[in-house]
Amino acid sequence: MQVQTHTDRIIQGSAALSAEVEAAVVHALGRLADHITRVEVHLGDENGDKGGADDKRCVMEARIEGRPPAAVTHHAATVEQTILGAADKLARSIETTIEKMRAF
């Protein structure tokens, strides 16, 4: 499973951030890795320099074999919280998709 991290102009990308994202994705989706080819993570700050509550955004999109991509969005106060929240949402979404595939 390949993990790609993208940031906006406010959130600075770094090797440490990419490692944190990959660790969160692998932790949340590791058991589903056989069904996932790639996960794209987009991090952004919706208010820029103005600040504000829950203004950080994480969009995760997973490419699932034989299915359209699954995408989720999570907003939180910190980048770390958005990553963890989006990873959990994506895991639940993919589990539901896989269960539906097995039902048919």
C-alpha positions in Angstrom: 0.0 0.0 0.0 1.5 3.3 -1.1 0.8 6.4 0.9 1.2 9.9 -0.7 1.0 13.1 1.4 0.1 16.5 0.0 -0.1 19.8 1.9 -1.3 23.3 1.1 0.7 26.5 1.3 0.0 26.9 5.0 0.9 23.5 6.3 4.5 22.8 5.5 5.3 19.3 4.3 8.2 17.5 5.8 9.7 14.0 6.1 8.5 13.9 9.7 4.9 14.8 8.7 4.9 12.2 5.9 6.2 9.6 8.4 3.4 10.5 10.8 0.8 10.3 8.1 2.1 6.9 6.9 2.2 5.5 10.5 -1.5 6.6 11.1 -2.6 5.1 7.8 -0.8 1.8 8.3 -2.1 1.6 11.9 -5.8 2.2 10.8 -5.7 0.4 7.5 -3.0 -2.2 7.9 -5.4 -5.2 8.2 -7.1 -4.0 4.9 -3.8 -3.4 3.0 -4.5 -6.4 0.7 -7.5 -4.5 -0.8 -5.8 -1.1 -1.1 -3.3 -0.1 -3.7 -2.8 3.6 -2.7 -3.9 6.2 -0.2 -3.6 9.9 -1.0 -3.7 12.3 2.0 -4.4 16.0 1.5 -3.8 18.3 4.5 -4.9 21.9 4.6 -5.7 24.9 6.8 -9.0 26.4 5.8 -8.5 29.7 7.6 -4.8 30.2 6.9 -3.2 32.7 9.2 -6.5 33.8 10.8 -6.7 30.7 13.0 -10.0 29.3 14.4 -11.4 26.2 15.9 -11.4 23.0 13.8 -9.9 24.8 10.8 -7.4 22.0 9.8 -8.7 19.6 7.2 -7.6 16.1 6.1 -9.0 14.5 3.0 -8.0 10.8 2.5 -8.7 8.9 -0.6 -8.1 5.2 -0.9 -7.8 3.3 -4.2 -9.5 -0.1 -3.6 -8.9 -2.9 -6.1 -11.9 -3.3 -8.4 -13.9 -0.5 -6.9 -14.1 3.3 -7.2 -11.9 5.3 -4.8 -13.3 5.9 -1.3 -12.7 9.3 0.2 -13.4 10.9 3.6 -12.8 14.3 5.2 -12.2 15.2 8.8 -11.8 18.6 10.4 -10.1 19.2 13.8 -8.1 21.8 15.7 -4.7 20.2 15.0 -3.1 18.4 12.0 -2.5 15.3 14.1 -6.2 15.1 15.1 -7.3 15.5 11.5 -5.0 12.7 10.3 -6.1 10.2 13.0 -9.8 11.1 12.5 -9.7 10.8 8.8 -7.8 7.4 9.0 -10.5 6.0 11.4 -13.3 7.2 9.1 -11.5 5.8 6.0 -11.0 2.4 7.8 -14.8 2.2 8.6 -15.7 3.2 5.0 -13.4 0.6 3.5 -14.6 -2.1 5.9 -18.2 -1.4 4.8 -17.3 -1.5 1.2 -15.5 -4.9 1.6 -18.4 -6.3 3.5 -20.7 -5.3 0.7 -18.4 -6.9 -1.9 -18.4 -10.2 0.1 -22.2 -10.1 0.3 -22.5 -10.3 -3.5 
